């Protein structure tokens, strides 16, 4: 009887863990950035379709230059959850809630949320040049964090 009960409880726990794992993967994939635009390729049946390492045998127009997203574009895209090229106040504040919880390690709330929220809201208002409550890409670029100072070389 104990084995049957223990087996049933184990099966329920495994099913619940699988359900939570599956839901977590779906949420992660929903927030992923859009896939890159595919590059057209030549038909694979021809022997000439594969160019040499020197570039001889290339067919069609020149390949497009691979443009790397700049650090600011990546930072903007992380905050722009709905991909409308605008950052709303809620999108700007959402990741900072987790940062506040990480800062308050002893959970005594010495760093109050109100103090933190006022500072963040003021930073958002300072970056929002036209006052419409949303940041465009040029406005967002003004919020770039200052680079960390590198120590002098000990040569």
Secondary structure as a PSIPRED ss2 file (coil, helix, strand):
# PSIPRED VFORMAT (PSIPRED V4.0)

   1 X C   1.000  0.000  0.000
   2 X H   0.000  1.000  0.000
   3 X H   0.000  1.000  0.000
   4 X H   0.000  1.000  0.000
   5 X H   0.000  1.000  0.000
   6 X H   0.000  1.000  0.000
   7 X H   0.000  1.000  0.000
   8 X H   0.000  1.000  0.000
   9 X H   0.000  1.000  0.000
  10 X H   0.000  1.000  0.000
  11 X H   0.000  1.000  0.000
  12 X H   0.000  1.000  0.000
  13 X H   0.000  1.000  0.000
  14 X H   0.000  1.000  0.000
  15 X H   0.000  1.000  0.000
  16 X H   0.000  1.000  0.000
  17 X H   0.000  1.000  0.000
  18 X H   0.000  1.000  0.000
  19 X H   0.000  1.000  0.000
  20 X H   0.000  1.000  0.000
  21 X H   0.000  1.000  0.000
  22 X H   0.000  1.000  0.000
  23 X H   0.000  1.000  0.000
  24 X H   0.000  1.000  0.000
  25 X H   0.000  1.000  0.000
  26 X H   0.000  1.000  0.000
  27 X H   0.000  1.000  0.000
  28 X H   0.000  1.000  0.000
  29 X H   0.000  1.000  0.000
  30 X H   0.000  1.000  0.000
  31 X C   1.000  0.000  0.000
  32 X C   1.000  0.000  0.000
  33 X C   1.000  0.000  0.000
  34 X C   1.000  0.000  0.000
  35 X C   1.000  0.000  0.000
  36 X C   1.000  0.000  0.000
  37 X C   1.000  0.000  0.000
  38 X C   1.000  0.000  0.000
  39 X C   1.000  0.000  0.000
  40 X C   1.000  0.000  0.000
  41 X C   1.000  0.000  0.000
  42 X C   1.000  0.000  0.000
  43 X C   1.000  0.000  0.000
  44 X C   1.000  0.000  0.000
  45 X C   1.000  0.000  0.000
  46 X C   1.000  0.000  0.000
  47 X H   0.000  1.000  0.000
  48 X H   0.000  1.000  0.000
  49 X H   0.000  1.000  0.000
  50 X C   1.000  0.000  0.000
  51 X C   1.000  0.000  0.000
  52 X C   1.000  0.000  0.000
  53 X C   1.000  0.000  0.000
  54 X C   1.000  0.000  0.000
  55 X C   1.000  0.000  0.000
  56 X C   1.000  0.000  0.000
  57 X C   1.000  0.000  0.000
  58 X C   1.000  0.000  0.000
  59 X C   1.000  0.000  0.000
  60 X C   1.000  0.000  0.000
  61 X C   1.000  0.000  0.000
  62 X C   1.000  0.000  0.000
  63 X C   1.000  0.000  0.000
  64 X C   1.000  0.000  0.000
  65 X C   1.000  0.000  0.000
  66 X C   1.000  0.000  0.000
  67 X C   1.000  0.000  0.000
  68 X C   1.000  0.000  0.000
  69 X C   1.000  0.000  0.000
  70 X C   1.000  0.000  0.000
  71 X H   0.000  1.000  0.000
  72 X H   0.000  1.000  0.000
  73 X H   0.000  1.000  0.000
  74 X H   0.000  1.000  0.000
  75 X H   0.000  1.000  0.000
  76 X H   0.000  1.000  0.000
  77 X H   0.000  1.000  0.000
  78 X H   0.000  1.000  0.000
  79 X H   0.000  1.000  0.000
  80 X C   1.000  0.000  0.000
  81 X C   1.000  0.000  0.000
  82 X C   1.000  0.000  0.000
  83 X C   1.000  0.000  0.000
  84 X C   1.000  0.000  0.000
  85 X C   1.000  0.000  0.000
  86 X C   1.000  0.000  0.000
  87 X E   0.000  0.000  1.000
  88 X E   0.000  0.000  1.000
  89 X H   0.000  1.000  0.000
  90 X H   0.000  1.000  0.000
  91 X H   0.000  1.000  0.000
  92 X H   0.000  1.000  0.000
  93 X H   0.000  1.000  0.000
  94 X H   0.000  1.000  0.000
  95 X H   0.000  1.000  0.000
  96 X H   0.000  1.000  0.000
  97 X H   0.000  1.000  0.000
  98 X H   0.000  1.000  0.000
  99 X H   0.000  1.000  0.000
 100 X H   0.000  1.000  0.000
 101 X H   0.000  1.000  0.000
 102 X H   0.000  1.000  0.000
 103 X H   0.000  1.000  0.000
 104 X C   1.000  0.000  0.000
 105 X C   1.000  0.000  0.000
 106 X C   1.000  0.000  0.000
 107 X C   1.000  0.000  0.000
 108 X C   1.000  0.000  0.000
 109 X C   1.000  0.000  0.000
 110 X C   1.000  0.000  0.000
 111 X C   1.000  0.000  0.000
 112 X C   1.000  0.000  0.000
 113 X H   0.000  1.000  0.000
 114 X H   0.000  1.000  0.000
 115 X H   0.000  1.000  0.000
 116 X H   0.000  1.000  0.000
 117 X H   0.000  1.000  0.000
 118 X H   0.000  1.000  0.000
 119 X H   0.000  1.000  0.000
 120 X H   0.000  1.000  0.000
 121 X H   0.000  1.000  0.000
 122 X H   0.000  1.000  0.000
 123 X H   0.000  1.000  0.000
 124 X H   0.000  1.000  0.000
 125 X H   0.000  1.000  0.000
 126 X H   0.000  1.000  0.000
 127 X H   0.000  1.000  0.000
 128 X C   1.000  0.000  0.000
 129 X C   1.000  0.000  0.000
 130 X C   1.000  0.000  0.000
 131 X C   1.000  0.000  0.000
 132 X C   1.000  0.000  0.000
 133 X C   1.000  0.000  0.000
 134 X E   0.000  0.000  1.000
 135 X E   0.000  0.000  1.000
 136 X C   1.000  0.000  0.000
 137 X H   0.000  1.000  0.000
 138 X H   0.000  1.000  0.000
 139 X H   0.000  1.000  0.000
 140 X H   0.000  1.000  0.000
 141 X H   0.000  1.000  0.000
 142 X C   1.000  0.000  0.000
 143 X C   1.000  0.000  0.000
 144 X C   1.000  0.000  0.000
 145 X C   1.000  0.000  0.000
 146 X C   1.000  0.000  0.000
 147 X C   1.000  0.000  0.000
 148 X C   1.000  0.000  0.000
 149 X C   1.000  0.000  0.000
 150 X C   1.000  0.000  0.000
 151 X C   1.000  0.000  0.000
 152 X C   1.000  0.000  0.000
 153 X C   1.000  0.000  0.000
 154 X C   1.000  0.000  0.000
 155 X C   1.000  0.000  0.000
